[in-house]
Amino acid sequence: MNLIFRFIAVIAYIQPTIGSIGHYVSYVYRATGFWELHDDIGRKIKRFSLFVNILISKSTLK
C-alpha cells in the first residue's frame, strides 16, 4: 500500500560557512497553489510554483 503525503511547509537550517552565520529558511505552500520561500536573512518573500508528488511505501514508515 502506498501513502500519499502533501507537504504544506518545510523548515531547513542552513549550516554556517567560513565568514558567515547559519540561518533558517522555510517553504510554505499557500492555498493559491504557490510556494513561498521565507529567509530570515532576506526581507523579501520569494513566490514560485512547484508541483511535486512523493510516494512513500508503508515499509518506509517503520
C-alpha positions, 0 to 999 in steps of 0.5 A: 500500500502506498501513502500519499503525503502533501507537504504544506511547509518545510523548515531547513537550517542552513549550516554556517560557512567560513565568514558567515552565520547559519540561518533558517529558511522555510517553504510554505505552500499557500492555498493559491497553489504557490510556494513561498520561500521565507529567509530570515536573512532576506526581507523579501518573500520569494513566490514560485510554483512547484508541483511535486508528488512523493510516494512513500511505501508503508515499509518506509514508515517503520 
